Amino acid sequence: MNTFELDKTYVAPTYARFPLEIVSGEGCRVKDADGKTYIDLGTGIAVNIFGYNDEEWKAAVTSQLNKFQHTSNLFYSEPCARLAQLLCEKTGMKKVFFSNSGAEANECAIKAARKYAETKKGKDNYNIITLKNSFHGRTLATLAATGQDVFHADFLPVTPGFLYADANDIWNIDALLAKYRVAAIMIEVVQGEGGVMPLDKEYVLELAEIARRYDILLICDEVQCGNGRTGEMYGYMNYGIKPDIVTTAKGLGGGLPIGATLLGPKVEDVYKPGDHGSTFGGNPVVCAGACSIVSRLDRALFDSVKAKSKIIFDTLTGKPGIKSVSGLGFMIGVETEKDAGEVIAKCREGGVIVIKAKNKIRLLPPLNIDEDTLKAALDVIVAAAK
Ligand SMILES: *Cc1c(COP(=O)(O)O)cnc(C)c1O
């Protein structure tokens, strides 16, 4: 059997895969089993932020691999401690819990918020407000946090204790706070799976103020929009707010699985030994790779992302067949007159990989893509949307 047949026979069919088998990658490009190359503007869903076969990341990973591949959290190891230091220094957060995915990073944030609220305000303050159209993961608690009924439907009951507010409607938050006791508000400043929609700046500032006033924790889910993608270290930094908890994953590991929950001053001591844990969390190989990624996320890179983002907006906005362009930095949603799936397939024929978010085409280019490659890819998208 070939790979398609093996996969269809033996892998649980939870994904609607594109008819394309990736065999190798170099820089911004991947090669399929037929030898065709593509410019990849999907980056494994915002994961490979420095593209494929990145020498610095590979050197960091292999160097640690040659020392030891895993210990357990019963012991200390340097890459984990170093990565936590880097993340705290870049954000002003105080402590980091490491896990293996975005959903786990959010689980850790949810548990931290519940414990903080119970300790500080007493029982029954466990509710967490999330936004409609959000996406926070696939475990039962993060599925409950995800404000989209379609994801809940076949898996009820999901974890109780979540309330849903309309994005950009502060009255809706006030109404929920008047009725329920709330531990935290959890947001993505740029909703990714929900259609690449940045929240309004004024709304986010008001949310942060309400959270501060009522001692409600503000959790920013930076799983997709974090790690330089929006042209800042974390997406919330575009808004000038200071969340109490930041969760991140995807791009942080440069391609290896990692989740991180960053705890600010209010919650840095909320967890005690035995409260939470993970066998693989803080894995030394993964953390060594992540250190090489995070240490390169600097102002010069962010400014280049912002400049190249402008090229994307300027090139696509108003072109025939393109209804709207939304997003921030290198997280962009393109609404087309034609069905998004059709445009995505046409892009693939033209040698460009893009992915979907709701009814939109989603672009998540590698942060270090060069301008010529980016422009070549945009030409293909413009032609496909026409
Ligand atoms: C992808 C994503 C998650 C889930 O991450 P996994 O690593 O797939 O568990 C959570 N939140 C947001 C905003 C995401 O984009």
The ligand as an ORCA input file, in Angstrom:
! r2SCAN-3c Opt
* xyz 0 1
  C      -4.318     25.337     17.934
  C      -4.890     26.089     19.068
  C      -5.134     25.474     20.306
  C      -4.932     23.998     20.533
  O      -3.591     23.644     20.413
  P      -3.185     22.077     20.297
  O      -1.682     22.116     20.313
  O      -3.747     21.579     19.011
  O      -3.766     21.411     21.476
  C      -5.605     26.262     21.341
  N      -5.820     27.581     21.175
  C      -5.609     28.196     19.998
  C      -5.854     29.663     19.881
  C      -5.140     27.477     18.902
  O      -4.959     28.075     17.729
*
